[in-house]
Amino acid sequence: MVVSNSHLKYVFSLTIVLSIAVAVLWYQRVYAQPLAPDSFDPSIIGGNEVTITEQERRGLVQVGGGCSGVLLSNDSVLTAGHCISNHHNPTSVVVTANWGTSANRTRAARSIYKFADFNEVRGADLALVYLESPFQVFGAISGYNVQLNLAEPNSLLNTTVAAFGLGLNQLPDVGFGTWRTANLTISGTDGRIFHYPTNSNGQMIAPGDSGGPDFIGSKLTGIHSGVYSECADNSTPAACKATITRIHGGFSVSIPAMKSAIQAVRVTNWDSNRNTYWLDVFSDEINATRYGWSNQNDVNEVEWGLAFRAANEMCFNRGFIGGHFSGHVVLEHDLHGLVCGGPGAVWYDATQAEIQATGYGFLDTNLTHWAHANRAATALCEGFERGFVGGHFNGHQFNGRYGLICYSDGAQWFDVTRSEYSDLGYDILDVNLTHWAYAMRAANDFCVSKGFVGGYMNGHQLDGRFETVCQGNSSSSDSGLAATLAVDYTTGAPGSYFQVTGRGFTPNSQETLLANGVSLGSVQTDVDGSFTVVLSTYFADIGSYWLSTETPSAPLEIHLHMSSEVRPRSNHSQMELLLSADRAIHRLYMPVVQR
């Protein structure tokens, strides 16, 4: 539960509704989440049904079984960020349309860019979903494009939008899956969102409409995010969720406010299954992370802590673990080189004591030279004894913890001479007197010359040699991962049990399961290379836990928080592993957010 502006932000879903006037005992701003079997479904009524033809014309689709969404093109969908629980495993997200033949109605996601959740301050509640294959719209698998509203955000005030959603429409849980629409008038704009009250017919968005679109004519103007509501019993969050009595209004992410960032992401491409990926990004996307640098586009004039926070966010949003800028920038084309690390990389939140113990202690990434911080990061990552070649801090820090990215798969250490760098056009005498972007360009060009995707200097130097870590060698950076992990729930309260299933591993062998890079124990695979294990969180603390294996596999995140349900043990015959409090990480977002 997050407290903000004296109102409790409870987690609800959305639908087009007609609210019933009853006693007012509590007022709150309510944010949304997908309608799912384990989520809360408040009771509402309302809406005007949308024909199948209009659904196809508008590109209205269902996302993940519990949210609304809208096609931007035949193979891309825009929805609410909170509708996507694990963008690191995009193929688990299914998008469904009601039109066309049955064989043409369902598509799995190929990759996902998650700008943020409803409970983040780092960005808008949006997700861009790319599909494995395009939808057929009016008989064609290409050529469909929704026009984004390019107006100034403040110009939307007092204009009317046509809101669409497929959520609930009747007390208590009736109506989900039927598309409905209502006209709502924008009463206020606030940065990246706009607000609207219940209309004269009492209609309003509510559970299940999360991610649904707002149109002005044919122009996509907003994506539903949440509502303002009252409840009769505010004794606990759960009681309030169960006793909503009135919905006052709602709010959507403003497409005019986010149009530049959306377009900047749409023109990039990536594959989060690779252990390292290079892409060029644009300043509109950098600034959308809230770690951008406004009109100052040159990385050579930006402090490393700020730049690394922005880079890490853009990689993380794409489903990677983290990353860094390459130091290369083409200002006339607004291109910034970005290197992202996926499978084989681990995000770890280092403590102040751990950093001090390396001999390269510091208190603030914003006041520390990059080379000094990288020396501390190298010592920490190598000390984990998990085959990490090295790592770097990602610039995030909060409450004495510092975000650290460690690399293993596809990474290799080199001792590079000054003359080798000089041959590439870089004159480096002392890393402690060198700007991070210059050092990044030098390391990146050296690594590329050796057949890698990119790299960085780790801060160590001696007698004209500079230690360099190269990432993504040609033999592994383009290979997909055969091994996969799945879990029955991605969230739960401490004390929950999670059933973890692995597939695609070596048959009849021992496989080590890891949580945030630390071993939980070994499990035995069967003749098909599969295993199932029960994970107990009886002694675990709240926070995020990234599950992975010694054999490279896409990481899987579970999150423990007090407002979630306690997940009971569903299988008593499987082996049990214990998740303890010292495994938890609390995702760090500068300056104030803990996720």
Salt bridges, closest charged atoms under 4 A:
ASP38 OD2 - ARG567 NH2 2.85
GLU54 OE1 - ARG57 NE 2.90
GLU54 OE2 - ARG58 NE 3.01
ASP117 OD1 - LYS114 NZ 2.72
GLU120 OE2 - ARG122 NE 3.88
GLU120 OE2 - ARG595 NE 2.96
ASP125 OD2 - HIS82 ND1 2.69
ASP214 OD1 - HIS224 NE2 2.71
GLU230 OE2 - ARG246 NH1 3.79
GLU230 OE2 - HIS248 NE2 2.22
ASP271 OD2 - ARG274 NE 3.73
GLU285 OE2 - ARG318 NH1 2.62
GLU313 OE1 - ARG122 NH1 2.71
GLU313 OE2 - HIS396 NE2 3.23
ASP334 OD1 - HIS336 NE2 3.23
ASP427 OD1 - ARG418 NH2 2.91
ASP445 OD1 - HIS328 NE2 2.78
ASP478 OD1 - ARG274 NH1 2.96
GLU550 OE2 - ARG386 NE 3.83
GLU565 OE1 - ARG567 NH1 3.51
GLU576 OE1 - ARG569 NH1 2.39
ASP582 OD1 - ARG583 NH1 3.02
